[in-house]
Amino acid sequence: PDALSDLVPNHIASLPEDPFSGQPFAYAPTNSSYLLYSTGPDMVSNNGEPMGEEGSLEERVGDIVLHQG
């Protein structure tokens, strides 16, 4: 879909909430698939740039990518 909201209500009852931001997960369609991500603990969208693996979870910068295709 062009937007996650296009799935409501025919495919899902409501949009799932990002546990970090309290907003719907970030979504961007691509040429052949889509990008779906959470802002992560820094609660800042990094446009789908994956969170680093160094340091504690609270210190990491980047997003938690759920699907990238």
Wavefront OBJ file of the C-alpha trace (Angstrom):
o trace
v 0.000 0.000 0.000
v 0.954 3.639 -0.359
v 0.391 4.130 3.395
v -0.135 1.806 6.355
v -3.463 3.486 6.988
v -4.660 1.982 3.677
v -4.772 -1.391 5.467
v -7.381 -0.201 7.999
v -10.041 -1.599 8.442
v -10.124 -4.187 5.625
v -6.877 -5.950 6.553
v -6.159 -4.860 10.141
v -8.426 -3.274 12.755
v -6.010 -0.477 13.647
v -2.405 0.512 13.127
v 0.060 -1.067 15.541
v 1.745 1.408 17.858
v 5.507 1.865 18.074
v 6.278 1.096 21.748
v 8.955 3.788 21.841
v 7.209 6.767 20.204
v 3.573 5.885 20.869
v 2.855 6.634 17.191
v 2.254 4.171 14.338
v 5.383 2.421 13.066
v 7.212 4.327 10.329
v 6.496 2.978 6.843
v 7.837 3.764 3.396
v 7.015 1.848 0.219
v 9.955 1.088 -2.074
v 10.062 0.037 -5.729
v 9.535 -3.643 -4.985
v 8.782 -3.883 -1.260
v 8.619 -1.614 1.802
v 10.508 -0.320 4.834
v 8.884 -0.684 8.256
v 10.641 0.507 11.400
v 10.409 1.752 14.965
v 12.135 4.939 16.075
v 13.902 2.918 18.777
v 14.821 4.116 22.243
v 16.129 7.514 21.075
v 12.572 8.186 19.746
v 13.965 9.961 16.675
v 13.310 8.803 13.132
v 16.585 8.100 11.403
v 14.765 7.279 8.142
v 15.232 3.539 8.655
v 18.957 3.667 9.389
v 19.481 0.609 11.634
v 20.494 1.109 15.232
v 24.096 0.333 16.079
v 25.021 -2.620 18.242
v 27.530 -0.883 20.524
v 26.665 0.348 24.012
v 23.548 -0.081 26.078
v 20.141 0.034 24.429
v 19.522 3.526 25.819
v 22.790 4.845 24.326
v 22.256 3.534 20.806
v 21.245 5.816 17.937
v 19.204 4.601 14.997
v 15.978 2.813 14.224
v 14.815 -0.737 14.854
v 14.119 -2.015 11.355
v 11.278 -4.550 11.240
v 11.267 -5.071 7.475
v 13.474 -3.773 4.726
v 13.081 -5.134 1.253
l 1 2 3 4 5 6 7 8 9 10 11 12 13 14 15 16 17 18 19 20 21 22 23 24 25 26 27 28 29 30 31 32 33 34 35 36 37 38 39 40 41 42 43 44 45 46 47 48 49 50 51 52 53 54 55 56 57 58 59 60 61 62 63 64 65 66 67 68 69
